[in-house]
């Protein structure tokens, strides 16, 4: 019984750690797409009393960056 409990605790911690690492990578890529310094955002998520750093980034992140050109300009009519 104690072995099952230990395995359950280990599994819970492992899933939490994987989500923690995934959220840092996601924040890095999201910041890069939005034109913000990705390393600074990843560090904020990593060291910002997780998950508070992630919540702060999601709440304060800017809108997506617009492409430098409009694809409609290059399509034939």
Buried (B, 14 or more C-beta within 10 A) or exposed (E): EEEEEEEEEEEEEEEEEEBBEEBBEBBBEBBBEBEBEBEEBBBBBBEBEBEEBBEBBBEEBEEEEEEEEEEEEEEEE
